[in-house]
Amino acid sequence: MDHKKASDALKSAKNIVDSGLSHLRSQGKPEENQAFLYELAHASSAHVIAESFLDYADNGPKESQIVEIFCADVLRSVATISFGREETWELDNSDLELIRAYVTSHGTPALYAQNFQNQGKLSLNDDMELVAETFRRFGRDHIMNVAEEVHRQDLDVPESIISGLADLGCFGLSIPVEYGGSATGSTQDMHAMVIATEELSRASLSIGGSLITRPEILARAIENGGTEKQKKDFLPEIASGRSMSAVAVTEPDHGSDVASITTTARKKGDEIWELNGVKTWCTFAGRADLLMVLARTNPDLSIGHRGLSVFVVRKEQIAGHSFDLKQDSGWRMQGRAIPTLGYRGMHSYEISFQDWQVPAEALIGGPDGEGRGFYLQMAGFENGRLQTAARAVGVMQRAYEEALKYSEERKVFGQSLSGYQLTQIKLGRMAALIQACRQYTYKVGELMSTGSGTLEAAMVKAYACKAAEWVTREAMQIHGGFGYAEEYVVSRLFVDARVLSIFEGADEALCLKLIGRRLLAG
């Protein structure tokens, strides 16, 4: 692979993105041009992933081919957003010429088609290969055989899966050793978490990969802001799987506008907090033993997120799709599962708190934690975004495998589907997208292990989740009519993939409020 040509073409793509951002800044109120900013956020995310992916080409000729195809794909998409805006954005024609030349050489249908069976190496060391194989085997032996039944009948996650993952140490992958986990502070901690998430999502998004995410979000909030006693009390419970957790942040009227939530926590004396309000999209809240609840402890709405705090609320484990819990004095916590197209098994609940009382020690950080809830939940969600990107990679990988297998077995007009160029092009693009997203999740894991990577986690989440929608759609399309039948796995993968751009930060809010703002700020 000619690294210089690829690097030069990607620099030209960055120049285009930067020109677009400069134009928006010159307008005075750039966020009013949401359509442009959204496009630029996605284009910049793709560009960053492509730049990071260049080094993967050093693994060999097959890997080099994957990188070239992905770069051509990204360059084409960046050039598309500039079409018709060349003069407005004051683009340099030489940048467009460099991009055109690279895509002409490396983005041809023939090259995509040649790549249809080429997935490339995982590029892992021996320890991480063992992690991948361990969780891949668990997914194959314990999750795949029940995933379809759970999906079609909207059943609960089998307890055997939860206990099996607990035995593997799955819930303590990023919790420090001193608190019962296996994390030692090395980059391999985050790599292991990302790899486990991908492999379990490959078996099933809802009853596999997502089981790690909620414990990860709560654990990170406690690690960042909890008292030493809270760390010693809660983290070993989470790491061992003795206590499963759920997150209660989103509200029906506020969605991604977390700073505007209205669920309240009021002090009743020195020992009790009383919760009132409604939360929604609380995944796994029925089965969970612990709820991470974001509530307003300062009634002054004008101070926004500075009035929010996080509580760890203990509750009973509940099977099924609803619960109605009461405390001795009649205070209640009620929940009902929201019927969904996919992502079934863990169940996403709407929860109502009616004077529900929790002890003072439930406030993360104790008295010093008041008003820090927004920052603590955001710290947890950073990891959640990286995990969501890894979940997207797992779903895409399974969709690619199912599509490749079906295309090789299915005969149409006298030859297998895999013998047709259009099928090969789709599969070739899938393989490139998947490997690029996978390798960047590894990179972001390294960044986050050093305390950075907030922007990059958002970028890979945004890009990988949209990629998963395309990959699963085309995998279904390759199956033809059978792809629409529930007896084939791709129908589940398709509806599961659709949720990825919605949770852990809706795509629009993520691109405009986080990625877009960071880019505009330079």
Secondary structure, 3 states (H helix, E strand, C coil): CCHHHHHHHHHHHHHHHHHHHHHHHHCCCHHHCHHHHHHHHHHHHHHHHHHHHHHHHHHCHHHHHHHHHHHHHHHHHHHHHHCCCCCCCCCCHHHHHHHHHHHHHHCCHHHHHHCCCCCCCCCCCHHHHHHHHHHHHHHHHHHHHHHHHHHHHCCCCCHHHHHHHHHCCHHHCCCEHHHCCCECCCHHHHHHHHHHHHHHHHHCHHHHHHHHHHHHHHHHHHHHHCCHHHHHHHHHHHHHCCCCEEEECCCCCCCCCHHHCCCEEEEECCCEEEEEEEEEEEECCCCCCEEEEEEECCCCHHHHHHHEEEEEEECCCCCCCEEEEECCCCCEEEEEECCCCCCCCCCEEEEEEEEEEEEHHHECCHHHHCCCHHHHHHHHHHHHHHHHHHHHHHHHHHHHHHHHHHHHHCEECCEEHHHCHHHHHHHHHHHHHHHHHHHHHHHHHHHHHCCCCHHHHHHHHHHHHHHHHHHHHHHHHHCHHHHHCCCCHHHHHHHHHCCCCCCCCCHHHHHHHHHHHHHHCC
